[in-house]
């Protein structure tokens, strides 16, 4: 070779500052939320002092306690069930004698690794917009469409677009983390 140094993303000028800004963009709202969780005021915009009173109010609310308990039970059951199903599926794929379906099962498992997130986001947005237009649009353009209903329809479409954009941004940030840590792509075991 000619002695050229291979390109390394980690040494790109300004990359660390850009990455810090991205992390600040994602984590600053969470930090502000945590700080204001200890606000004693009923108004979010007015800081009245440090207090645990909202945490005490939540702990004393029976409906919230029941909902939290149900969430924990569902999480435990879902974890156990998904672990059992995934273990059985892995054993069947690795040790089983499946003649048909092995390729389809492997493709289905690997799909999140192969399909770019932008495709998933655009597909989600398109499916959502098409379903909203199919279900709600005839009501919005009927003989007497109300401005309130059209505003409601626009709100639904805006929320769908924002969710799709957030999916794209979150996955782009995750890709940058993979690039910065050098864990890009699938790593395979050496056959030798």
Secondary structure, DSSP 8 states (H G I E B T S, - for coil): --------GGG-TTHHHHHHHHHHHHHHHHHHHHHHTTB-SSSTTS---B--HHHHHHHH-HHHHHHHHHHHHHHHHHHHHHHHHHHHHHHHHHHS--SSSHHHHHHHHHHHHHS-HHHHHHHHHHHHHHHHHHHTHHHHTSTT--HHHHHHHHHHHHHHHHHHHHHHHHHHHHHHHHHHHT--S-------
